[in-house]
Amino acid sequence: MASYKVDISYERLISEYPSAPTGAGVRVEMSEASYGSFDNEPSFTPETIEVYHPDGRLPEFSNDNIIDVTGHLDDFIRMDMEDEAYSAHSTGVARNLFSSNSIAHGVSQVDVYFASDWFEHGLNIFDPVYENTLARDIRVSSHSWVVNPDPDNNSSAVFLTKTDWLIDKEERSVVSGLINSSGTNRKLLSNAYNNINVGKSDGNNGQGTSDIDAY
């Protein structure tokens, strides 16, 4: 299989424009679904800690300041379980998004969330004052997951409306995933108007949108 850099003609770009942007100075965030969970120690919260974090110990991330905003990584380390804390899926996304081998190898500031925590604290969904969600200076937001089962239409409308508002106000690029098979896509986050949806290179991914009546 050819490298994705070949597929997008990246090497040709660099040969013609050696000073092309590298992502230097751009702050990004990524949220990931859980790829496993463990019980926390009885005296600590949350009761369950999730596996969603990229393995920042790898050499390709040596120049990156990866901040675990959700905070479960500290619990794994405290319990001497750091090897269990890292998600292979999240690490793969991070390799393509900001590692030293990626096309955005200049990125050095990365916020990481467990997906459901991103809704609460990244999107700040429970704060009715939308402006309180700004001022984090995030330029690119990666969400390589889908919600299954779908939330009800009212909840989905709130999530999607605020996501689109954030894209518009902050000029943030929000990238989200489609389901990895044929059929109708999930409501979140692929039904937002202004995000960038990513499917499979063979085209065998979800199609269409849902009738949510969000706008």
Secondary structure, 3 states (H helix, E strand, C coil): CCCHHHHCCHHHHHHHCCCCCCCCCCEEEEEECCCCEEECCCCCCCCEEECCECCCCCHHHCCCEEEECCCHHHHHHHCCCHHHCECHHHHHHHHHHHCCCCCCCCCCEEEEEEHHHHHHHHCCCCCCCHHHHCCCCCCEEEECCCCCCCCCHHHHHHHHHHHHHHHHHHCCEEEEECCCCCCECCCCCCCCCCCEEECCCCCCCCECCCCCCCC
